[in-house]
Amino acid sequence: MIFFFATQKVIKKTFVYVSPFGFSLLLFKTNLVELMSEFAYGGLETPVHKKEKKRNLLRKLFRGKKKSSPTSAPPVVLTEEQKQKIQKLSHYVQGNIGVEPDPASCQHLLEQHKWDLRQALVELNDFQDADDGILVPPNPLTHDMLGSENDQLTSCYIDALLFSMYATTTAFDPLLTSDTDDDDFDKRRLQTALRLFVNRLRDGHLVRTDQVRRLRKALEATGWEGHTFAGAWSQEDTSEFFLHLTNIFGLPFLPFQVRLYHGASKDTDDDRVMTERTLTLPIPTDSNTPINLQEILIDLMYNNMVTGIKRNVLYEEPEEFGTTPSSTYKAPVHVENAERQVSVAAWQVLELLPFYSGINEQGERITASHYQDGNLILPMVLKRYSCDNALNYRKIQREVIVPPEISFERFLNQNIDDTDLCQNCGLQMNSVVRLRSAVCHRGDSPFAGHYIAYACIQDPENDYQDVWLKFDDMNVSQRVKKIKGTKKEKKAVFDDLSTSAYMLFYELDRNCSHCHNNDYAVDETLSDISQLDPELKTKLQTLEVKGSDGRLYSCNMM
């Protein structure tokens, strides 16, 4: 370990600070963050401005236990030009951070950038922005994105998910900008590491392997088990990684109205609200022919049967005959209608409530004010893998046709008062979900194989046509490829999604089909489910529920 010494005029002491994460405010050894772990900061008793207070707090945040110094490498003979760059970088750190760094740390940072002083300063500024809570807005149309390097062939699930969440959309930005508890050391450290990753991604800078590794260490400190029993980094399920991030930073819940239709007596649990952060879609295995995503949505939300629920049923006992001691005459005995609780099956109907919820059914409360309902993202997870009792995974090979947009009117709760009218024509706005990004997986198990990602952005200078970005951290020659122009190239994107899409991020959009041109209108060919209600009604009216008592009960609409 390299020691940094700083002496303040007010307090005559020597300070040594080492981050338990291996980084602090700057990345100087293998990246900016490592440099921070080896800076020493003296206490300041004079008044300081807000930004300096924040940095003092971060210095305390990254303070850790001292570690034994590893064996130092033999000194490298430097040229005069290299010495001058070290000196310039050292002056910059001293003037902007307020500490005097050891020249060896400045040398490490410059070596990372092949002695390019400008790039070293860019990385230094990137981390300072991440430290100050600054999140760069996405603008992939103005510059080429370089993406992130794959760490030890196992970080693609991290790289692909973060690309799909942040490359072209700001819907998840509040996860990285919302205030965290000052005492929650691990959470704040992870948030800073994520901001650094996203800022460099959006700015068109390469996220290097060492920065990905530091992010993995921060994730590990928050309870993410991204390694093997032997301690090596491992590939994990990207949908589980998404749930971990959204749980740590409190993504609001998506509320769904749940209705149960059965032949028993009505119960309070027959009409309730449940909350989720993802919509999990099982792929039917009864056929190998391609299936449309809309069909899977219909089956999940309108054609789903649940069994084993306990409900009361009305029944009438048959007449019984009694006898008197003095006669063999049998008199009828009438029993009044009564209720009996039995296990019944029911049709379950789900409808999305089109807003974020800050509370779930368990009473857990989170802050939802940072998230706009007009920017609501619906994450969908396609269950492409089955698992047996021996934990052997098998990929479901059936193709799922993923559309760029879906008319979502019939999947929304119809009891919500909706006065969202078009300001131009005064007619009702349409509810449409548009595909913004996706994570694809190739392999037989979500814990192996390879993850890539797609993200979409509309080009205002080209009639708002969709421009797709393909990210693959194993394609070192071009990790991020911009796809636009020909229909053939765009078709290749959706062909890939049909066979390997694992996570889909759809954004709920309100538009008026009467005012927009045909190019912007939604394709209703497969998403029109106007005939769904009569079909559902027929099923419900003809359903016979067999109770645990062996009797059949006819189902009536509630």
N, C-alpha and C positions, 0 to 999 in steps of 0.2 A: 504494500500500500504506500502511496505517496502522501506525505504530510504537507498541509498548507498552513502557513503561519500568518496571522494578521494581528497587529497591535493597534488598538484604538487609543486616542489621546486621553479620553476620559477614563477608561479602564485599562490598566497596565497588566494585561493577562494574555496568555497564549491559548488559542482555541484549536481543537481538532474535532471535526465532525465527519462521521462516515454514515452513509445511508444504509439501512438494512435492505433496501431494494437494490443497492448497487448503483443508485443514481440519486441526484438531487436536482438543483436548479438548472445545471448545464450538462451537456454531454461532451466530455473532453477526452476520455480515454478511448473508449470504443464508440461512444456517441456523446451527445450533449449531456445526457442524464448522468453518465458516469463521472463526468467532471464535477458535477454538483456534489457528489458524494464525498469529494475530497477537498472541497473548499472549506475554509475556516471563516466564520463570521463572528465579529466581536459584537457585544451588546451595545445598543445605541440608547443613550439616555436623553438625547436632545430630540425635540419634536421632529417628526418625519411626515411626509405627505402620504396620501392613501396608498399609492402604488408601492412605496417603500415598506409600508406596514404589511402589505400583503406578502411581499418577498420575505420579510422577517418571519412571518407566520409559516411560509413554505420552508424556510431554513430550519425552523424548529420541527416541521413535519418530517423532514428527511434526515433528522438527526438519528443516529443509530449507535450500536455497539462497535467498539474498536475491533478490528481484525488483525491478525498477524500479517506482517508484510511478506509477500511472496518473494522468491529469489529474483533479483533484478537481472534483466538481460544485459549483455555487454553493450557499452555505449556505442552509438552510431555517429560516425563522423559527418557533420553537417557542413553544407556549403554556406557561403556568406549570405546568399539570397534566402536560404532557408532560415538562417538565424534572424534575418531582418523580418521575415514573416512571423516568426514566433514572437518577436518583440512587439510588432504591430498588434497582433492578436492579444497579447498580454496587456497592452495599454488599453485596448478596447474593453476587455473584461474588467480591468481595474476602474475605468471611467464609468462604465454602465452598471456594473454589479456592485462595486464598492469593496472588492477584495483583490488581493495580489496573488494570482495563481502561480503555481509552480510551472516553469517553462516546459517540463516534460509533459504535462497535461495538454498544453497548447500544441506541442509537437504531435501528440497522439491524434488530436482532432484534425490537424492539417494532413497527417498521413492518411486519414480516412478519406480525404478528398484529393489525394495525390498532389498535395501542396498547393491546392487552389485556395487562396485566401478568401476570395469572394464567396465561394461555396461554403467554406467554414463559417463565415459570418452569417450566411443565409440560414444555416442549420442552427446557429446560436440564436438568431432572431426567432426562428420557428419555435424553439422551446420556450423562449421568453413569452411569446404570444400564448402558447399553451398554458404556461404558468399563470399568466394574467387573466385566464378565462376567456381568451379570444378564440372564436371559431370562424375560420375563413369560409365565406359562402361558396357554394359550388358554381363553377363556370367552365365546364369542360369544352365548350364551343370555342373559347378564345385561345386555349393552349392545349397541347398534347399532355395527357396524363401518363406517368411512368409506372404507376401501381406500386406494388410491394414485392419484396423478395420472399421466397419460400424458405422457412427456417427448418433445416434438417428433414426436409421432405414430408413434414407433418403439420405445417401451419396453414395449409390451403383452406381449411374450414374457417379459420379466423379471417384470413385475407379476403376470401370470397364474400363472406357475410358482411364485413365492414364496407366493402366496395358496393354491395347492393343496397346497403342502408344509407350511405353517405355520398356516393359519387355524384349523383344528380339530383337528389332531393334533400329538403331540410326538415322533413316530417319528424325525424328522430333527433334533431339537434338539441331539443330541451334535455335529453338524457345527459348531454355533455356540458350543458351550460347552467343547469339548475343548481342552486346552492346546496351544499352538503354540510353535514354536521362537522364543526371544527375538530371534534374529538374522534371522528371516524377516519383514522389515518389511512387504512387500506383503501377505503372507498375514494378518498380524495386523490390518492396516488394513482389509482386506476383511471380515474376521470382525466387527470392530467396526461397520462400516457396515451389514452384514447384520443384526446384532443391533438396531441402531437402527431399521431398516426394520421388522423383525418385531415389536419391542416396540410401536412406534406403531400398527402394524396391529392387534395383539391388544388393545391398550388402547382401541381405538376412536378413535384420533387419525388425522387425515389425513396420509398420507405425501406431502409436497409435491414438486413437480417438481424443485426444486433438490436435494433429498435423493436423489431417484432419479438425478439426473445425477452427484452425487458418488459414488454406488454404481457407476455405469457407469465412472467414472474409476478406481475401485479395481479393478474387474474388468479393465480394460484393462492395469493395471500387473501383473496376474498372467498375462497372455498371452492374454486373451480379445479376439478381433478383432471388436468390435462396431461397426465404422464402415466407411465406404466408402473407396475409394482417395483421394477428395478430402478425407477427414478428417471428413465429417459422420457423425453417429450413424445406424446402420442397424438394421433389424429382422433378427433372426436366428432360426434354428431352435431352438425351446425344448427339444427333446430333446437337442440338442448342448450347450445351456446347462446342462441338468441334469447331463450327463456331466462338464462342466468343473467345476462346483461340487463334485460328489462325488469327483472326482479330486483337486482341490486340498485338500479337507478329509478325505479318506480314509474315505469310506463303505465299510464291509465289503462283501465280495463275496457274491453268491448262487451257491452251488455246485449244479451239475447233474451227475447221473450220466449218462454217455453210453455207450450200448451199440450196437455194430454187429453186424448179423446178415447173414451171407453164406455162400457155399458153399465158401470157401477155408479154409485152415488158420487156427486161432485165433491171434491176435496180441495182444500186451500192450496195444496201443492200441485194441483192440476194447472194452475196459471201462476207462474212465477218467473223471476228473472235470474239468469245465471250469467256469469262473466268469464271471459277467456281473453288470452292475449294472442292466441293463434286459432285459426279454424282448421282442424285436422280433417282431411278428406280421405277416406278409405277408397282404394281403387278396386272395383268389383273384379273378381277372378272367375266369373262364370263364363267368360268368353275371351278370346284373344283379338277380337276385332277392335279397332280404335274406338275410343269413347270420348265424347265431348265433356269438357270441364263443367259445363252447365248441367249436364245430366247427373254428374256426381253431386253437384250442389243441390239439385232437386231431391235426389234420394236422401241426402243427409238432412235437409231442412223440411221436407214435406212427405217423405215416404219412408219413415223410419219407425220400426216397431220396437217397443220396450216390453219386457216381460218381468214377472215376479213382483209387481208393485202391489201393495196391500190397500184394498179399498172396500168400503161397505157396499153391500148390495141389498135391495129390497126383495123379499120373497114371501110367498104365502104357503103355509103348510097345508097339505091335503087334509080333508076332513077325517077325523078319527071317530071310532064308535066305542062307546063305553057300555058296561053291563051292570046291572043291579044284582045284589045277592038273592032277591026273591024272584027274579025273572030272567029269562034268556033274551028279553027284548034289548036291542042295541040302539042307543040314542046317539045321534051325531054330535060331535064336540067341535065348535068353530074356534080356530086360533087366529088372532089379529095379525095383520102384516107386521113383519119384523125385519131388522137389519142384521146382516151377518158379514163379518170381514173375511174376504177371500183374496187369494193371489190372482190378479188379472193381467192380461196383456193390453196394451194401448198403443194407438198411433201417436207419435210425438211430432210436433210441428215447432220449428225454430224460426224466429224472425229477428233480424238485426235491428236494434235501436240505434239510429244513425248519429251517435254522439259518444264521446269518451265519458267513462264513469270513474269517479274517484273513490269508489267503495265497491267491494265485492260482497258475495253472499255470506262470507265469514265475518264481515264487519271490519275488514282491514281497510284503512283509509290512507290515501295518498293524495298529493297535490296534482290536480289536473288542469289548473288555470293556465299553465304554459303551453298547453296543446289546443290547437284550434280544431273545432269540429269540421270546418270546411276543408281541413287538410288531413282528414282521417284516413289512415292506412289500414287495410285489412290483410294481415299476413295469413297466407294459406300454406299448409304443409300437406303435400301429397304422400300418403303412406305407401311408398314404393317397396317396402321391405317387410317380409314376414320372418318370424323367428320361432323356432321350435323349442321344446323343453331343454334341449342341450345347448341352447344359445347359438344355434347355427342359423345364419341369416341367408335369406334367398330373395333376390330382387324380382319384383313383379314386372314382367316384360311388356305388359299391355301399354300401348300408346295412349296418351291423353292429349287430345287436341286443345291447346291453350289459345284462347282468343285474345287479341289486343285489348278488347273492351267487351263488357257484358252489361246489358240492360238489367239493372238491379232493383227495379221498382217493386217487383213481386216478392223479393227477398227481404224487404224492409217492413217493419211493423206498421200496419195500416191505421192504428189508433192514435198515432202521433199527429197533433195538429200541425199541418204543414201549410204555411202561407207564403212559401217561397215562390213568388210569381216572377215571370220574366219582365224586366223593366221596359223592354221594347214592345212586346206584343200583349202583355198582360196574361198570357196563358201559363198553365202549370209547368214548372221546370221538371225535367226528367232526371232520374237518379241513375247514374252510370258509374261503373268501376272500370278504371283504366290501368293496364299493366304498366308499372313503373320500373320494376326490376325483378330479377329472379336469381336463384342459386341452383345450379345443376350439379348432379353427382354422377360419376361414372365408376362403376364397381359393384360388387355383390353385397357390400355391407357399408352402412353409414360411417363405420369406424375404420374403413380402409378405402382404397380407390383414390379418387381425385375430385376436388370441388373446383368449379369455375363459376363465374357470375356474368350476368347481363344487366345493363342499366339503360334506361331510355330518357331522352330529353327532347323537347320540341324546339325546333329551330325557327325563331321569329323572322329571320331573313329569308326563309324558304317556305312561306305559307304554313308555318308551324308544323312542318312535317317531322315525323319521328326520326331521331338519330339514335342508333343503338351503339352502345359500347360493350365490347366483349373483353372480359378480364380473365387471364390465365397466368398465375404466378410461376408456372413452369415453362412458359414460352419466353425465355430470356431475351430473345431478339425483339419481341414486341409484346409486352405483357398486357397492354391495353390497346385494342384495335377499334378504330372508329368505323362503324358500318352505316352507310347511308347511300341514297341514290337508287340503285336498281332494285326491282321487286325480287329478283333472284337472290340477292344478298339478304334481304329481309326475310324471305321465305326460308332460307337456311337457318336463321335464328329460331324461327318457330318450329321448324323441323327438329332442331336440337332440343327445344323445350318439350316437344311431344314425347320424346324418348327418355329424357334425363332430368326434367325439371323436378326439383325437390321442395324448394320454397318459392312461393310467388307473392309478390307485394303489389296488391291492387290499391289504388287510391280512389276513394269515393268522390265523384265529381257531379256537380249540378249544372245542367245545360239545357238550352231550349232547342229542340229539334226543328221547330218552326222557323227559327231565325238563322241557324247555321246552314251552310251549304252541304251538299251531299257527301263531300269528302270528310266532313266532320261528324256526319250522322252515324249512329250506332247500327251495326249490322244485327237485325232482329231475327235473322234466319233460324238461329239455334237458341236464342235467349228468350223467345216469346213463350211464356208458359201460361197464357190466358186460359187454357183449358184445364189447368191444374186443379182449380177449386171444384168443378163438377166431378172430376175423377176422384178427388179426395173424399168428397161428400158421399159418392157411391160406395167407396171402400168402407167408410165409417158406418154407413147405414146397413151394410150387409155383413159387418163383422160380428161374429159370434165369439164371445169371450168364455173360455172354459175356466171355471174357478177351481180352487183347490179342493172343493167339495165334490167335484166331478160333474156339476151341473153346468149347462150352457146358458149364458146371458146375452141377450141381443143388445147391440150397441145403438144408442140414439145420440144425435147431435146435441151438444151442450148449448 
